[in-house]
Amino acid sequence: MSDVADLPDDVEALKAMLRDAHVEISRHRVELRGRDLLIEKLKLQLAGMARHRFGSSAEGLQQLQLMLEDLEITRSTEVPAAETEPAAMDKPVRKPLPDHLPRTDQVLETGEACNDCGGKLKRVGEDVTEELEYIPGRFMVNRYVRPRMACTCCDRFHQAPLPSRPIERGRPGPGLLAHVLVSKYADHLPLYRQSQIYAREGLDLERSTMADWVGKSTALLEPLAEAIGQHVRAGAAIHADDTPVSVLAPGNGKTKTGRVWVYARDERPHGSGAPPAAFYRFSMDRKGIRPAEHLKGYSGFMHADGYAGFEELYRSGRITEVACLAHIRRKFFDIAKATGSAVATEAVARIAALYAVEAEARGQPPDTRVEMRQAKARPVFDDLISWLQSELPKIPGKSDLAKAIRYALTRLPRLEVYLSNGHLEIDNNAAERGMRGLAIGRKNWLFAGSEGGGHAAAIAYTLIETARLNDVDPQAWLTHILSRIADHPINRVADLAAWNFPDRSARDNLVA
């Protein structure tokens, strides 16, 4: 060292210099640690923004269209049927269905003899009712021809009644109603965009008209959605999740944050024959009372994230919490990707070993899954906890990595129950998958018009997601349901569930 000669010979002076140097080094370390934490936080924020970024905000006109759309759906669901007809001066003139559409005639005969006197009937005219229908790829018009017959003996008139229709006095067929619902809630096409598409085919279907159809259709389908909810709550274990959705506040045109909740039952991983299903609920807030209302009467296990609102359910003793390893992994994965942290990378690798056991156990009976987990997953699980406990003191307490470790150490004991119960899963992905379609669609409807509009959306998502889980074409199934549910006994509505659909791949029997 070139300046060694400049060092003092006095020992006390040397000690003082070393103390000063030590203080300076400590100060620099604190500054560097603070800077590193800031860089880490910024990287995480940027990574999150890049991963969760959506497209550009909708234009004002589009937002207005969406606002009107959901408000009209809400009006249709909330106003009593007797009050849904507008005043005569405001009622739009119903335009005839376009002549270019193909037509099929169904003649509804009354018979040849008078029901009163037995005399012979003669035809004196007919009534024709047209119904706009949709089958995949094309529109058509169903014509119901009802001859008016008069008795040659007693002069009484006879005419066959119209068959039941999904919307009384309405013109949409069940296939068209199903198409509108699937387009909006599965394919994420707002009603005003559907209206523009239909206009290119020469059909004048106003957004407001279809909004009324959506409201009335979901109201008709609500008993079936409730039956699906009962099926989900009958399972020994369910999955739960929720996501925010903007809701228009009445009066001021501003929005507040509501919630859409999903509860799923999927027992396929342990070989059960019980059909998978999901049911959705909407609420204007995220209070813990909401899941308590949704799960009234349920007892069993529930896979969920760490939402504090669930704690009251767990304290009741009826529901046992099963934490989610995917949530734990996600925190470490984000840190590893953003910062390259060796500890976070190691945590992800250890968690991957647990998932490898699950991949091997998938589809096996519950007892076999428990044996495999105890033999292969238990040592990895216990070692993961011990390792995280040993690493935590080595890491700055306010860092995101330390927060991730503390979160894991809090949640892992609540996940441990899966190791000894083959009916349980390692994560809550069954519920999170149920939210993916809604997250995509949210870009195209932005908000619910009110609690009624959110309720209608929850019914639609219940049916469409349950169809998807059962490998059922939602267009075919909803057409099947809507053509029958008006006359179906309410105490047997569960017979119409997706898993009872006679032809799960039907595409050519949509109107039958």
Secondary structure in CASP SS format (residue, H / E / C, confidence):
PFRMAT SS
TARGET T0000
AUTHOR 0000-0000-0000
METHOD secondary structure of the structure
MODEL  1
M C 1.00
S C 1.00
D C 1.00
V H 1.00
A H 1.00
D H 1.00
L C 1.00
P C 1.00
D C 1.00
D C 1.00
V H 1.00
E H 1.00
A H 1.00
L H 1.00
K H 1.00
A H 1.00
M H 1.00
L H 1.00
R H 1.00
D H 1.00
A H 1.00
H H 1.00
V H 1.00
E H 1.00
I H 1.00
S H 1.00
R H 1.00
H H 1.00
R H 1.00
V H 1.00
E H 1.00
L H 1.00
R H 1.00
G H 1.00
R H 1.00
D H 1.00
L H 1.00
L H 1.00
I H 1.00
E H 1.00
K H 1.00
L H 1.00
K H 1.00
L H 1.00
Q H 1.00
L H 1.00
A H 1.00
G H 1.00
M H 1.00
A H 1.00
R H 1.00
H H 1.00
R C 1.00
F C 1.00
G C 1.00
S C 1.00
S C 1.00
A C 1.00
E C 1.00
G H 1.00
L H 1.00
Q H 1.00
Q H 1.00
L H 1.00
Q H 1.00
L H 1.00
M H 1.00
L H 1.00
E H 1.00
D H 1.00
L H 1.00
E H 1.00
I H 1.00
T H 1.00
R H 1.00
S H 1.00
T H 1.00
E H 1.00
V C 1.00
P C 1.00
A H 1.00
A H 1.00
E H 1.00
T C 1.00
E C 1.00
P C 1.00
A C 1.00
A C 1.00
M C 1.00
D C 1.00
K C 1.00
P C 1.00
V C 1.00
R C 1.00
K C 1.00
P C 1.00
L C 1.00
P C 1.00
D C 1.00
H C 1.00
L C 1.00
P C 1.00
R E 1.00
T E 1.00
D E 1.00
Q E 1.00
V E 1.00
L C 1.00
E C 1.00
T C 1.00
G C 1.00
E C 1.00
A E 1.00
C C 1.00
N C 1.00
D C 1.00
C C 1.00
G C 1.00
G C 1.00
K E 1.00
L E 1.00
K E 1.00
R E 1.00
V E 1.00
G E 1.00
E E 1.00
D E 1.00
V E 1.00
T E 1.00
E E 1.00
E E 1.00
L E 1.00
E E 1.00
Y E 1.00
I E 1.00
P C 1.00
G C 1.00
R E 1.00
F E 1.00
M E 1.00
V E 1.00
N E 1.00
R E 1.00
Y E 1.00
V E 1.00
R E 1.00
P E 1.00
R E 1.00
M E 1.00
A E 1.00
C E 1.00
T C 1.00
C C 1.00
C C 1.00
D C 1.00
R C 1.00
F E 1.00
H E 1.00
Q C 1.00
A C 1.00
P C 1.00
L C 1.00
P C 1.00
S C 1.00
R C 1.00
P C 1.00
I C 1.00
E C 1.00
R C 1.00
G C 1.00
R C 1.00
P E 1.00
G C 1.00
P H 1.00
G H 1.00
L H 1.00
L H 1.00
A H 1.00
H H 1.00
V H 1.00
L H 1.00
V H 1.00
S H 1.00
K H 1.00
Y H 1.00
A C 1.00
D C 1.00
H C 1.00
L C 1.00
P C 1.00
L H 1.00
Y H 1.00
R H 1.00
Q H 1.00
S H 1.00
Q H 1.00
I H 1.00
Y H 1.00
A H 1.00
R C 1.00
E C 1.00
G C 1.00
L C 1.00
D C 1.00
L C 1.00
E C 1.00
R H 1.00
S H 1.00
T H 1.00
M H 1.00
A H 1.00
D H 1.00
W H 1.00
V H 1.00
G H 1.00
K H 1.00
S H 1.00
T H 1.00
A H 1.00
L H 1.00
L H 1.00
E H 1.00
P H 1.00
L H 1.00
A H 1.00
E H 1.00
A H 1.00
I H 1.00
G H 1.00
Q H 1.00
H H 1.00
V H 1.00
R H 1.00
A C 1.00
G C 1.00
A C 1.00
A E 1.00
I E 1.00
H E 1.00
A E 1.00
D E 1.00
D E 1.00
T E 1.00
P E 1.00
V E 1.00
S E 1.00
V E 1.00
L E 1.00
A C 1.00
P C 1.00
G C 1.00
N C 1.00
G C 1.00
K C 1.00
T E 1.00
K E 1.00
T E 1.00
G E 1.00
R E 1.00
V E 1.00
W E 1.00
V E 1.00
Y E 1.00
A E 1.00
R E 1.00
D C 1.00
E C 1.00
R H 1.00
P H 1.00
H H 1.00
G C 1.00
S C 1.00
G C 1.00
A C 1.00
P C 1.00
P C 1.00
A E 1.00
A E 1.00
F E 1.00
Y E 1.00
R E 1.00
F E 1.00
S E 1.00
M C 1.00
D C 1.00
R C 1.00
K C 1.00
G C 1.00
I H 1.00
R H 1.00
P H 1.00
A H 1.00
E H 1.00
H H 1.00
L C 1.00
K C 1.00
G C 1.00
Y C 1.00
S C 1.00
G E 1.00
F E 1.00
M E 1.00
H E 1.00
A C 1.00
D C 1.00
G C 1.00
Y C 1.00
A H 1.00
G H 1.00
F H 1.00
E H 1.00
E H 1.00
L H 1.00
Y H 1.00
R H 1.00
S C 1.00
G C 1.00
R C 1.00
I E 1.00
T E 1.00
E E 1.00
V E 1.00
A C 1.00
C C 1.00
L H 1.00
A H 1.00
H H 1.00
I H 1.00
R H 1.00
R H 1.00
K H 1.00
F H 1.00
F H 1.00
D H 1.00
I H 1.00
A H 1.00
K H 1.00
A H 1.00
T H 1.00
G C 1.00
S C 1.00
A H 1.00
V H 1.00
A H 1.00
T H 1.00
E H 1.00
A H 1.00
V H 1.00
A H 1.00
R H 1.00
I H 1.00
A H 1.00
A H 1.00
L H 1.00
Y H 1.00
A H 1.00
V H 1.00
E H 1.00
A H 1.00
E H 1.00
A H 1.00
R C 1.00
G C 1.00
Q C 1.00
P C 1.00
P H 1.00
D H 1.00
T H 1.00
R H 1.00
V H 1.00
E H 1.00
M H 1.00
R H 1.00
Q H 1.00
A H 1.00
K H 1.00
A H 1.00
R H 1.00
P H 1.00
V H 1.00
F H 1.00
D H 1.00
D H 1.00
L H 1.00
I H 1.00
S H 1.00
W H 1.00
L H 1.00
Q H 1.00
S H 1.00
E H 1.00
L H 1.00
P H 1.00
K H 1.00
I C 1.00
P C 1.00
G C 1.00
K C 1.00
S C 1.00
D H 1.00
L H 1.00
A H 1.00
K H 1.00
A H 1.00
I H 1.00
R H 1.00
Y H 1.00
A H 1.00
L H 1.00
T H 1.00
R H 1.00
L H 1.00
P H 1.00
R H 1.00
L H 1.00
E H 1.00
V H 1.00
Y H 1.00
L H 1.00
S H 1.00
N C 1.00
G C 1.00
H C 1.00
L C 1.00
E C 1.00
I C 1.00
D C 1.00
N C 1.00
N H 1.00
A H 1.00
A H 1.00
E H 1.00
R H 1.00
G H 1.00
M H 1.00
R H 1.00
G H 1.00
L H 1.00
A H 1.00
I H 1.00
G H 1.00
R H 1.00
K H 1.00
N H 1.00
W H 1.00
L C 1.00
F E 1.00
A E 1.00
G C 1.00
S C 1.00
E H 1.00
G H 1.00
G H 1.00
G H 1.00
H H 1.00
A H 1.00
A H 1.00
A H 1.00
I H 1.00
A H 1.00
Y H 1.00
T H 1.00
L H 1.00
I H 1.00
E H 1.00
T H 1.00
A H 1.00
R H 1.00
L H 1.00
N C 1.00
D C 1.00
V C 1.00
D C 1.00
P H 1.00
Q H 1.00
A H 1.00
W H 1.00
L H 1.00
T H 1.00
H H 1.00
I H 1.00
L H 1.00
S C 1.00
R C 1.00
I H 1.00
A H 1.00
D H 1.00
H C 1.00
P C 1.00
I H 1.00
N H 1.00
R H 1.00
V H 1.00
A H 1.00
D H 1.00
L H 1.00
A C 1.00
A H 1.00
W H 1.00
N H 1.00
F C 1.00
P C 1.00
D C 1.00
R C 1.00
S C 1.00
A C 1.00
R C 1.00
D C 1.00
N C 1.00
L C 1.00
V C 1.00
A C 1.00
END
